[in-house]
Amino acid sequence: PDGKKIAFLAREPLTEEQKKKREHRDDAKVVDKEFRYTHLWVIDLATKKSKQITKGRFNVDSFDWSPDGKTLVFSHRPTPKVPDIFNADISTISAKGGKMTPLVRRKGYDTNPLYSPDGKKVAFISQDGDTTWYSNSYICVVDVKKGKIVNVSRRFDNPIQDFTWTPDGNAFYFIGGRKTNMHIWKISSRGGKPKLISTMPGVNSSFSLSRDGRWLSFIHHDGKTPPDVYLTAARKFAPRRLTHMHTYLDSFKLSAPEIISWTGRDGRVIEGLLYRPIGARQGEKVPLLTVVHGGPAGYYLNAFSTGYVYPYQVFAGKGYAVLLPNPRGSGNYGYEFRRANFRDWGGEDYWDIMRGIDKVIAMGLADGNRLGIMGWSYGGYMTSWIITQTDRFKAASVGAGVTNLYSFTGQTDIPEFMKSYWGAWPWEDPAIYRKHSAMYHIKNAKTPTLIQHGEQDARVPIAQGRELYVGLKKLGVPVKFVIYPRQPHGIREPKLVRDAMRRNVAWMDHWILGKELPKEDRPQH
């Protein structure tokens, strides 16, 4: 806080023995035994000397300085393994090092601690004792001396994204979603009903509160407005745009998404975003592509988005309509909606997507004989599931898709994720894992399918894509399997992202519009 020192997180370096073993190729690893932990360090800016503050067999994830600079509060978990995020607790330690003092110890994750301005309390993001992967996260506050914990944001029925104290310590500003929007909210530090601050539809995020609490800066964008920095008085929301970073886009014709809604088979209201094709004639029926998001607790926002490897604007420019559905199980619609696909992936969420497509067809926009389906991660799961349930689609693209729920549980770095969503391990309830896995219905598949997968994907290992590829190939279904070297669960390298985009466009153009496929994109036989 006085600007003389910087605290930071750093991963433990290899020991001399570990370096020697690696050099001599004698470095066999024991699973769940040997970890390199991340710890808290402090560097003195005057002397340039750094000191390790925390030590031990645990992993530090986040931290904050006390206002007087004497203490550090930090969140930590037993190991660096992803599932141990749900075992994260909070402790304090002297800024000089020494013995750590437990502050929050309970089930579920407790993380991102922030000292109050007077140093008497610590606020943090918490599941408040829940341990499921689809639970809400809240702002909780603990009294440093008494240890009493209060859930401040219990009345906000969506996960908290980011938060900060007001300078007087009487309230919090935070980021939280509501349907297809992301907003800035304010809530008393004693709890109560949150107050909506940002009234602009779209995405309002990455906010910063001035030291005196009078001003809020944030980034805003929506389906037709690219991201820029805005400034508003905190007392009254009247944003003023400060930057114009994307003027080069003025020369492009872009499709702005509209929010549409329909009902599921049980009458539940489902929303989605619809991109209309650029230059389409009134009354013309056009091909429709549906892109399913990941998660399953992901969600589509009214955001200025490129579509990652599924380039919405490119598709719209080529005459396609694009539907981005938020079926049950999606985030931003409350806990009950997010949990509505518990033990039911490929069930009513599948029908939510199908009925969304039917809605666009009924609007007179889409040609029901020219449909494509695609998605990454859970979107890849749903796409692989869909091609085993219906032959209404002319083409499909499966990105890093879970195709076999049973084998996936033993391959992924988050096996507990499956227990959380299915209520049992696959060996405890094998029937339900088989029932909802594409590979157990693969004989029904007829849709030409492009499969894309990162070679180093630990979340959805490449074996999942290979299972689907082998099944489709042996059945004689047109299929192309593309592996992206070095890539984790999402493609990162720009040239490989471009390759995935190009292949998706070419695949849809061929099977839906009848255009010739480049030689390198043709199916494998």
Secondary structure, 3 states (H helix, E strand, C coil): CCCCEEEEEEECCCCHHHHHHHHCCCCCCCCCCCCCCEEEEEEECCCCCEEECCCCCCEEEEEEECCCCCEEEEEEECCCCHHHHHHCEEEEEECCCCCCEEEECCCCCEEEEEECCCCCEEEEEECCCCCCCCCCCEEEEEECCCCCEEECCCCCCCCEEEEEECCCCCEEEEEEEECCEEEEEEEECCCCCCEECCCCCCEEEEEEECCCCCEEEEEEECCCCCCEEEEEECCCCCCEECCCCCHHHHHCCCCCCEEEEEECCCCCEEEEEEECCCCCCCCCCEEEEEEECCCCCCCCCCCCCCCCCCCHHHHHHCCCEEEEEECCCCCCCCHHHHCCCCCCCCCHHHHHHHHHHHHHHHCCCEEEEEEEEEEECHHHHHHHHHCCCCCCCCEEEEECCCCCHHHHHHHCCCHHHHHHHHCCCCCCCHHHHHHCCHHHHHHHCCCCEEEEEECCCCCCCCHHHHHHHHHHHHHCCCEEEEEECCCCCCCCCHHHHHHHHHHHHHHHHHHHHCCCCCHHHCCCC
